[in-house]
Amino acid sequence: MTKPDDRLTTLEIRTAEQEKTIEELSGQIAEQWKVIERTQRKLDALAERFLALEEQAAPDVPVTKPPHW
């Protein structure tokens, strides 16, 4: 091969490696996004449960005037 052919081959190899890396990173990002969505759903469910338990545990305190009034 001549020198320009070597450069072209080197560039093609680098491009192929970069494409593979980009595809792998894209797949990892997609997986991480799924984990984030699952975590967010769990957090939302826990927040709802906490609020429901909080409402049950603390009954409404009647508003009355203090005895010294």
Stockholm file with secondary structure:
# STOCKHOLM 1.0

chainA/1-69         MTKPDDRLTTLEIRTAEQEKTIEELSGQIAEQWKVIERTQRKLDALAERFLALEEQAAPDVPVTKPPHW
#=GR chainA/1-69 SS CCHHHHHHHHHHHHHHHHHHHHHHHHHHHHHHHHHHHHHHHHHHHHHHHHHHHHHHHSCCCCCCCCTTC
#=GC SS_cons        CCHHHHHHHHHHHHHHHHHHHHHHHHHHHHHHHHHHHHHHHHHHHHHHHHHHHHHHHSCCCCCCCCTTC
//
